[in-house]
Amino acid sequence: MAEMAAYSDFTTVTARRDGHVLIVSFNRPERRNAINAALHHDLEAILALVSADREVRAIVLRGEGKAFCAGGDVTTMEDKDEHSPAHMVLSTLDTVKMLEMILSVPQPIICAVQGFAMGLGASIALLCDVLVMAEDAAIADTHVNIGLVAGDGGAVLWPLAGSLGAARWYLMTGERVSGTEAVRLGLALKAVPADDLDPTALAMAQRLAGIAPLAVQGTKATLNRIVRDRIALTLDTGLLLEGATFVSEDHREAASAFLEKRQPMFRGR
């Protein structure tokens, strides 16, 4: 069993136990829980710990503050001193590691989305076993809005959870989907009032934790074969094209426009 002291060793992601449920929270509220290298590392480390912890039978994944996750931290994308074009392309492999880590966790994961889940944040939410959203929350894959191909999971998960027709529109436009609409499209299982989100997610996790663990985990592993097959079909192409757009002029313009709070001027190159 993982010691609780080990779970408390992290800062950008926190974890606490409630019986057989582990509540994992993104903890960069000042950045709307945008994913930087530290958060990426902490999430992977906590998921590795919980994978070996037989006392944990279900997980709630949530975000502190006003948002679940704003996706990749755009401020780090603009940092040319630390991120060469080659480094940015290779960083897409870190995304593969994160997706695989979430898929490999044996316990079921209930994702609770408040505020919004954007880009990689949306992919993480959709990769979880059950998605519950606040009615007024929003989910979107906003890669195209910063000049990037939606290649790090969106092209896999949106048509798998919903429909191909809806996925085409929402991935090519980056348009937001409310919690209520996400349920209609099949992206989320439930949409509840914002004040009920955390209690609902915890109650669902507790229900799963009360069912025979080997049966639940085996069912999850079986269903995830479908996800893995779709990843094998789509992800290589998506990451190749996303990597190409990482070094495009349009992406650099989008990152600059975001920081300067202005509309980007895309040129298709």
C-alpha positions as CSV (number, residue, x, y, z in Angstrom):
1,M,0.0,0.0,0.0
2,A,1.3,3.4,-0.9
3,E,1.9,5.5,2.2
4,M,-0.2,8.7,2.5
5,A,3.1,10.6,3.1
6,A,4.1,9.7,-0.4
7,Y,0.9,11.1,-1.8
8,S,1.6,14.4,0.0
9,D,5.0,14.8,-1.6
10,F,3.6,16.8,-4.5
11,T,2.5,20.4,-5.0
12,T,1.1,21.0,-8.5
13,V,-1.1,17.9,-8.1
14,T,-2.5,16.9,-4.7
15,A,-4.1,13.7,-3.4
16,R,-6.1,12.8,-0.4
17,R,-7.9,9.6,0.7
18,D,-11.6,9.2,1.5
19,G,-12.0,5.6,2.4
20,H,-11.2,3.5,-0.7
21,V,-11.3,6.6,-2.9
22,L,-8.3,8.8,-3.8
23,I,-9.2,12.3,-4.7
24,V,-6.6,13.7,-7.1
25,S,-6.6,17.5,-7.8
26,F,-4.7,19.6,-10.3
27,N,-3.3,22.4,-8.1
28,R,-2.3,25.4,-10.3
29,P,-5.4,27.5,-9.8
30,E,-3.6,30.7,-10.6
31,R,-3.0,29.3,-14.1
32,R,-6.3,27.6,-14.4
33,N,-4.4,24.3,-13.9
34,A,-2.6,24.6,-17.2
35,I,-0.2,21.8,-17.7
36,N,3.5,22.6,-17.3
37,A,6.4,20.2,-16.8
38,A,6.0,20.2,-13.0
39,L,2.3,19.3,-13.2
40,H,2.9,16.7,-15.8
41,H,5.6,15.1,-13.6
42,D,3.5,15.2,-10.4
43,L,0.4,13.6,-12.1
44,E,2.5,10.8,-13.6
45,A,4.1,10.2,-10.2
46,I,0.8,10.1,-8.3
47,L,-0.8,7.8,-10.8
48,A,2.2,5.4,-10.6
49,L,1.7,5.4,-6.8
50,V,-2.0,4.7,-6.9
51,S,-1.6,2.0,-9.5
52,A,0.2,0.0,-6.9
53,D,-2.1,0.9,-4.0
54,R,-4.7,-1.9,-3.5
55,E,-6.4,0.1,-0.8
56,V,-7.6,2.6,-3.4
57,R,-10.5,1.2,-5.5
58,A,-11.6,4.3,-7.3
59,I,-10.2,7.7,-8.2
60,V,-11.8,11.2,-8.5
61,L,-9.8,13.5,-10.8
62,R,-10.6,17.2,-10.4
63,G,-9.1,20.7,-10.5
64,E,-8.7,23.3,-7.8
65,G,-10.1,26.8,-8.4
66,K,-12.3,27.9,-11.3
67,A,-11.3,25.4,-13.9
68,F,-10.5,21.7,-14.3
69,C,-7.6,22.3,-16.8
70,A,-6.8,24.9,-19.4
71,G,-4.6,22.5,-21.4
72,G,-0.9,23.1,-22.1
73,D,0.6,26.2,-20.6
74,V,0.8,28.6,-23.5
75,T,3.3,30.8,-21.7
76,T,5.8,28.0,-21.8
77,M,5.1,27.5,-25.5
78,E,6.3,31.0,-26.2
79,D,9.5,30.6,-24.1
80,K,12.1,30.4,-26.9
81,D,15.0,30.2,-24.5
82,E,13.8,26.9,-23.0
83,H,11.9,25.4,-25.9
84,S,13.7,25.0,-29.2
85,P,11.6,23.8,-32.2
86,A,13.0,20.3,-31.8
87,H,12.2,20.3,-28.1
88,M,8.6,21.3,-28.8
89,V,8.1,18.5,-31.4
90,L,9.6,15.9,-29.0
91,S,7.4,17.2,-26.2
92,T,4.5,15.6,-28.0
93,L,5.9,12.2,-26.8
94,D,5.3,13.4,-23.2
95,T,1.7,13.5,-24.1
96,V,1.7,9.9,-25.2
97,K,3.3,9.0,-21.9
98,M,0.5,10.8,-20.0
99,L,-2.3,9.2,-22.0
100,E,-0.8,5.8,-21.5
101,M,-0.4,6.4,-17.8
102,I,-4.1,7.3,-17.4
103,L,-5.1,4.2,-19.5
104,S,-2.9,2.0,-17.4
105,V,-4.2,2.9,-14.0
106,P,-6.2,-0.2,-12.9
107,Q,-8.8,1.7,-10.8
108,P,-11.7,3.5,-12.5
109,I,-11.3,7.2,-12.7
110,I,-14.2,9.6,-12.3
111,C,-13.4,13.0,-13.8
112,A,-15.2,16.0,-12.4
113,V,-15.1,19.1,-14.7
114,Q,-15.9,22.6,-13.4
115,G,-15.3,25.8,-15.2
116,F,-13.7,24.4,-18.4
117,A,-11.5,21.6,-19.8
118,M,-9.5,22.8,-22.8
119,G,-7.1,21.1,-25.2
120,L,-5.0,18.5,-23.4
121,G,-7.3,19.1,-20.4
122,A,-10.2,17.9,-22.5
123,S,-8.3,14.9,-23.7
124,I,-7.5,13.9,-20.1
125,A,-11.1,14.3,-19.1
126,L,-12.4,12.2,-22.0
127,L,-9.8,9.5,-21.3
128,C,-11.1,9.0,-17.8
129,D,-13.6,6.2,-17.3
130,V,-16.5,8.4,-16.3
131,L,-16.9,12.1,-17.0
132,V,-19.2,14.3,-14.9
133,M,-19.5,18.0,-15.6
134,A,-21.1,21.1,-14.1
135,E,-24.0,22.1,-16.2
136,D,-22.3,25.5,-16.9
137,A,-18.9,24.1,-17.5
138,A,-17.3,23.9,-20.9
139,I,-15.2,21.3,-22.7
140,A,-13.3,22.1,-25.9
141,D,-10.3,21.0,-27.9
142,T,-8.7,24.4,-28.7
143,H,-5.6,23.2,-30.5
144,V,-6.7,24.9,-33.7
145,N,-7.1,28.2,-31.9
146,I,-3.4,28.3,-31.2
147,G,-2.4,27.1,-34.6
148,L,-2.0,23.4,-33.7
149,V,-3.4,20.2,-35.0
150,A,-5.7,18.4,-32.5
151,G,-3.3,15.5,-32.5
152,D,-2.6,14.6,-28.9
153,G,-5.8,12.7,-28.1
154,G,-8.7,14.8,-29.4
155,A,-8.9,13.0,-32.8
156,V,-9.0,9.7,-30.9
157,L,-11.3,10.5,-28.0
158,W,-14.0,12.9,-29.4
159,P,-15.4,10.6,-32.1
160,L,-15.0,7.6,-29.8
161,A,-17.1,9.2,-27.0
162,G,-19.5,11.1,-29.3
163,S,-20.0,11.0,-33.0
164,L,-17.6,11.5,-35.9
165,G,-19.8,14.3,-37.4
166,A,-19.8,16.3,-34.1
167,A,-16.1,15.6,-33.6
168,R,-15.2,17.0,-37.0
169,W,-17.0,20.3,-36.2
170,Y,-15.8,20.8,-32.7
171,L,-12.1,19.8,-33.4
172,M,-11.9,22.0,-36.5
173,T,-13.4,25.0,-34.8
174,G,-12.3,24.6,-31.2
175,E,-15.9,25.6,-30.2
176,R,-16.9,25.0,-26.6
177,V,-19.4,22.5,-25.5
178,S,-21.4,23.0,-22.3
179,G,-21.8,20.3,-19.7
180,T,-25.5,19.9,-20.6
181,E,-24.7,19.7,-24.3
182,A,-21.8,17.3,-23.6
183,V,-24.2,14.8,-22.1
184,R,-26.5,15.1,-25.2
185,L,-23.5,14.4,-27.5
186,G,-22.3,11.5,-25.4
187,L,-19.1,13.1,-24.2
188,A,-20.1,13.2,-20.6
189,L,-22.3,10.9,-18.5
190,K,-23.9,13.5,-16.2
191,A,-24.2,17.2,-15.9
192,V,-25.1,18.6,-12.5
193,P,-25.3,22.0,-10.8
194,A,-21.8,23.3,-10.0
195,D,-22.4,23.0,-6.3
196,D,-23.2,19.3,-6.7
197,L,-20.3,18.4,-8.8
198,D,-17.8,17.2,-6.2
199,P,-20.3,15.4,-4.1
200,T,-21.7,13.7,-7.2
201,A,-18.3,12.6,-8.4
202,L,-17.3,11.3,-4.9
203,A,-20.6,9.4,-4.6
204,M,-20.0,7.7,-8.0
205,A,-16.5,6.8,-7.0
206,Q,-17.7,5.4,-3.7
207,R,-20.2,3.3,-5.6
208,L,-17.5,1.8,-7.8
209,A,-15.2,1.3,-4.8
210,G,-18.0,-0.9,-3.2
211,I,-18.1,-3.3,-6.2
212,A,-15.7,-6.3,-6.5
213,P,-12.4,-4.6,-7.4
214,L,-11.1,-7.4,-9.7
215,A,-14.4,-7.3,-11.7
216,V,-14.4,-3.5,-12.0
217,Q,-10.7,-3.4,-13.0
218,G,-11.0,-6.2,-15.5
219,T,-14.0,-4.6,-17.1
220,K,-12.1,-1.3,-17.4
221,A,-9.0,-3.1,-18.9
222,T,-11.3,-4.8,-21.4
223,L,-13.0,-1.6,-22.5
224,N,-9.7,0.2,-22.7
225,R,-8.7,-2.2,-25.5
226,I,-11.1,-0.3,-27.7
227,V,-9.4,3.0,-26.8
228,R,-5.9,1.5,-27.4
229,D,-7.0,0.2,-30.8
230,R,-8.2,3.7,-31.7
231,I,-5.0,5.2,-30.4
232,A,-3.0,2.8,-32.6
233,L,-5.1,3.8,-35.6
234,T,-5.0,7.6,-35.1
235,L,-2.4,8.9,-32.7
236,D,0.8,8.6,-34.8
237,T,-0.7,10.6,-37.6
238,G,-2.1,13.2,-35.2
239,L,1.2,13.7,-33.3
240,L,3.2,13.9,-36.5
241,L,1.0,16.7,-37.8
242,E,0.8,18.4,-34.5
243,G,4.5,18.3,-34.3
244,A,4.7,20.0,-37.7
245,T,2.4,22.8,-36.6
246,F,4.4,23.3,-33.4
247,V,7.1,24.9,-35.6
248,S,4.8,26.8,-37.9
249,E,4.5,30.6,-38.1
250,D,0.8,30.4,-37.3
251,H,1.5,28.7,-33.9
252,R,4.1,31.3,-33.0
253,E,1.7,34.0,-34.0
254,A,-1.1,32.4,-31.9
255,A,1.1,32.2,-28.8
256,S,2.3,35.8,-29.2
257,A,-1.3,37.0,-29.7
258,F,-2.5,35.2,-26.6
259,L,0.2,36.8,-24.4
260,E,-0.4,40.2,-26.0
261,K,-4.2,39.8,-25.7
262,R,-5.0,40.4,-29.3
263,Q,-6.5,38.5,-32.2
264,P,-4.0,36.4,-34.2
265,M,-3.3,37.0,-37.9
266,F,-2.9,33.5,-39.4
267,R,-1.1,33.1,-42.8
268,G,-1.2,29.4,-43.3
269,R,2.5,28.8,-43.0
